[in-house]
Amino acid sequence: MARELSPPPRLTRERKSADARRSQIIEAATQLIAERGFWGVTLRDAAVLCGITEAGVLHHFQNKARLLIAVLEYRDEADFQALAGLLGVSRDDIDLDPLPVTLRQLCTALIRRNAGQPEIVRLYSVLNAESLEPTHPAHGYFQDREDMALTLFARSIRGVANAEHVARHVLALMDGLQLRWLRKPDEIDLVDEWNRLFDHAFAKLEVAR
């Protein structure tokens, strides 16, 4: 007589608070989008990575676009907190005008932060390029984020009539260098290369202060 097989054990999902589950979904989506881009990821992909159903993801985020914006806003606040720590100021100080730090200090802190999280820099680079298409759900977000970055740089520049133009040049150079670094991370020391670039392009601003 064939031995009766025991039924397979039932899989149980780990119970989490609403905030903990939202954070888990955001972290999972961040990882997936960094690897595949927004269009290459589905809500089911995020659900599987979290060990829940797609309906479970939709319980916290109404749709994929809402999840994307949540990912970006979550990462932005984490970066602001880390930036304040690297600069030795409070989170509220980042909102002051003028900033209590120099352009060099601000840029160095940003570059050091980014050098330690290449996967996040890749995520933003991929999404920034994708969102050039006006129908992309993050199109408006990245427009606003660029304006915010330009304002942040301008608030660290004093005694210069065209601070907005300088801020635009800083952002363009930083974005360009980071793309080169993402393509050849083993060949480029991001922090060292940025310091050299800053000395070449913006050192006179520091001397004039």
C-alpha positions in Angstrom: 0.0 0.0 0.0 1.3 3.4 -1.0 2.2 5.6 2.0 -0.1 8.6 2.3 1.8 11.8 1.7 1.5 14.6 4.2 0.0 17.8 2.8 2.6 20.5 2.1 3.1 23.1 4.8 1.0 26.2 4.4 3.0 29.3 3.6 2.4 32.1 6.0 3.1 35.7 5.2 5.0 37.8 7.7 2.7 40.2 9.3 3.9 43.8 9.3 2.5 47.2 10.4 1.2 49.4 7.6 4.2 51.7 7.8 6.7 48.8 7.8 4.9 47.2 4.8 4.9 50.4 2.9 8.7 50.8 3.6 9.3 47.3 2.5 7.4 47.8 -0.8 9.2 51.1 -1.5 12.6 49.4 -0.9 11.7 46.5 -3.2 10.4 48.9 -5.9 13.6 51.0 -5.6 15.7 47.9 -6.2 13.7 46.7 -9.2 13.4 50.1 -10.9 17.1 50.7 -10.5 17.8 47.4 -12.3 15.1 47.5 -15.0 13.7 51.1 -15.3 10.1 52.0 -14.6 8.7 50.4 -17.7 10.4 47.1 -17.0 8.8 46.6 -13.6 5.3 45.5 -12.7 3.4 45.7 -9.4 3.5 41.9 -9.3 7.3 42.0 -9.4 7.4 44.2 -6.3 4.8 42.0 -4.6 6.8 38.8 -5.2 9.9 40.4 -3.8 8.0 41.3 -0.7 6.3 38.0 -0.4 2.8 39.4 -0.8 0.1 39.6 -3.4 -0.3 42.3 -6.0 -3.5 43.3 -4.2 -1.4 43.8 -1.1 0.7 46.3 -3.0 -2.4 48.1 -4.3 -3.7 48.3 -0.7 -0.9 50.7 0.1 -0.4 52.3 -3.4 -3.3 52.9 -5.7 -1.3 52.2 -8.9 2.2 51.9 -10.2 2.6 55.6 -10.8 1.8 56.4 -7.1 4.4 53.8 -6.1 7.0 55.4 -8.3 6.5 58.8 -6.8 6.6 57.3 -3.3 9.9 55.7 -4.1 11.4 59.0 -5.3 10.0 61.1 -2.4 11.3 58.5 0.1 14.8 58.6 -1.4 14.8 62.4 -1.6 14.1 62.7 2.2 16.7 60.1 3.0 19.3 62.0 0.9 18.4 65.3 2.6 18.9 63.7 6.1 22.2 62.2 5.0 23.4 65.5 3.4 22.7 67.4 6.6 24.8 64.8 8.5 27.7 65.1 6.1 27.6 68.9 6.3 27.3 68.9 10.1 24.1 70.9 10.1 20.5 70.1 11.0 17.9 69.0 8.4 16.1 72.3 8.8 19.3 74.2 7.9 19.2 72.7 4.4 16.1 75.0 3.8 17.8 78.2 4.8 18.6 81.0 2.4 21.5 81.5 2.2 22.7 78.1 3.1 25.2 78.0 6.0 27.8 76.2 3.8 29.8 77.0 0.8 29.2 75.7 -2.7 32.3 73.5 -2.4 31.1 72.0 0.9 27.6 71.4 -0.5 28.9 69.8 -3.7 31.5 67.7 -1.9 28.8 66.3 0.5 26.5 65.5 -2.4 29.2 63.7 -4.3 30.3 61.7 -1.3 26.7 60.7 -0.6 26.2 59.6 -4.2 29.6 57.8 -4.4 28.3 55.5 -1.6 25.0 54.6 -3.4 25.7 53.9 -7.1 22.5 51.9 -7.4 20.4 54.9 -6.3 22.3 57.2 -8.7 21.6 54.7 -11.4 17.9 54.7 -10.5 17.6 58.5 -10.8 19.7 58.6 -14.0 17.5 56.0 -15.7 14.2 57.6 -14.5 15.4 61.1 -15.3 16.1 60.0 -18.9 12.8 58.1 -19.2 10.8 61.0 -17.8 11.8 63.3 -20.7 8.8 61.8 -22.3 5.9 64.1 -21.2 3.5 61.2 -20.6 5.9 59.6 -18.1 4.3 59.6 -14.6 7.5 61.2 -13.2 7.8 63.9 -15.8 6.6 66.6 -13.5 8.5 65.3 -10.5 11.8 65.5 -12.3 11.1 69.0 -13.6 10.4 70.1 -10.0 13.4 68.2 -8.7 15.7 70.0 -11.1 14.3 73.3 -10.0 14.9 72.3 -6.4 18.5 71.3 -7.1 19.2 74.6 -9.0 17.7 76.6 -6.1 19.8 74.6 -3.6 23.0 75.4 -5.4 22.1 79.0 -5.9 21.5 79.4 -2.2 25.1 78.4 -1.5 26.5 81.0 -3.9 26.9 84.5 -2.6 28.5 87.6 -4.1 27.8 86.5 -7.7 25.3 88.3 -9.9 24.5 85.3 -12.0 24.2 82.6 -9.3 21.3 80.9 -11.3 23.6 80.4 -14.3 26.4 79.0 -12.1 24.0 76.6 -10.4 22.9 75.3 -13.8 26.5 74.7 -14.8 27.2 72.9 -11.5 24.2 70.6 -12.0 25.2 69.9 -15.7 28.7 69.0 -14.8 27.7 66.9 -11.8 25.2 64.9 -13.8 27.6 64.4 -16.7 30.5 63.2 -14.4 28.2 60.8 -12.6 27.1 59.2 -15.9 30.7 58.6 -16.8 31.3 57.1 -13.3 28.2 54.8 -13.6 29.5 53.5 -16.9 33.1 52.8 -15.7 32.9 52.7 -11.8 36.2 50.8 -11.5 38.1 53.4 -13.5 36.7 56.6 -12.1 37.0 57.8 -8.5 33.9 60.0 -8.4 35.0 62.2 -5.4 38.5 62.8 -6.7 37.3 63.6 -10.2 34.7 66.0 -8.9 37.3 67.8 -6.8 39.5 68.2 -9.8 36.6 69.4 -11.9 35.4 71.9 -9.3 38.9 73.4 -9.0 39.1 73.8 -12.7 35.6 75.3 -13.2 34.5 77.0 -9.9 37.6 77.6 -7.7 37.4 81.4 -8.4 34.0 81.5 -6.8 35.5 80.3 -3.5 38.4 82.7 -3.7 36.0 85.7 -4.3 33.9 84.9 -1.2 
